[in-house]
């Protein structure tokens, strides 16, 4: 059955997107904290042979940054 009118799934999805954008608690990107993050020159960091790449966050103010231990506790990224 095809329905038409106001509301519906499309409106619900856009409402969810708006609330995620407006709510810092739902934001995926963390704020830059020099105690927890390092600035890096690229959107990813190579974690070494046989290891996956760790992807960085981007902010207009700080550029690319990544968690200090994104490659694991035994391989800190800072200083880059």
C-alpha positions in Angstrom: 0.0 0.0 0.0 1.4 3.4 -1.0 0.7 6.3 1.4 1.2 10.0 0.9 1.0 12.9 3.2 2.9 14.6 5.9 5.5 12.8 8.1 6.7 9.3 7.6 10.1 7.6 7.6 11.9 10.3 5.6 10.9 13.0 8.2 11.9 10.7 11.1 15.4 10.1 9.5 16.0 13.8 9.0 14.9 14.5 12.6 17.4 11.9 13.9 20.2 13.4 11.8 19.4 16.9 13.1 19.4 15.8 16.7 22.8 13.9 16.2 24.3 17.1 14.7 23.1 19.3 17.5 24.0 17.0 20.4 27.7 16.8 21.3 27.0 13.6 23.3 26.0 11.9 20.0 28.9 13.3 18.0 31.4 10.7 16.7 34.3 13.0 16.6 35.8 13.8 20.0 37.1 17.2 20.9 40.9 17.6 20.6 42.6 17.0 24.0 46.4 17.2 24.0 46.5 14.7 26.9 44.6 12.1 24.8 45.4 13.0 21.2 48.3 13.8 18.8 48.2 16.0 15.7 49.2 14.0 12.6 49.8 15.1 9.0 47.5 12.6 7.3 44.0 11.2 7.7 45.5 7.9 8.8 48.5 6.5 10.6 50.3 3.3 9.6 50.5 1.1 12.7 53.3 -1.1 11.4 53.9 -4.3 9.5 50.9 -6.6 9.6 48.8 -4.1 11.5 45.8 -2.1 10.3 45.9 1.7 9.7 44.4 3.9 12.4 42.2 6.7 11.1 42.4 10.2 12.4 39.7 12.8 13.2 39.7 16.2 11.5 38.9 19.6 12.9 39.2 22.9 11.2 41.0 24.3 14.2 43.5 21.4 14.9 43.8 19.6 11.5 44.1 15.8 11.8 44.4 14.3 15.2 44.3 10.8 16.6 44.2 9.0 19.9 47.7 8.5 21.4 47.3 4.8 21.6 45.1 4.2 18.5 47.6 1.5 17.4 47.6 -0.2 20.7 49.0 0.4 24.2 52.5 -0.8 23.3 52.9 1.5 20.3 52.1 5.1 21.2 51.8 7.5 18.2 53.1 10.7 19.9 55.2 12.4 19.1 54.6 11.8 15.5 
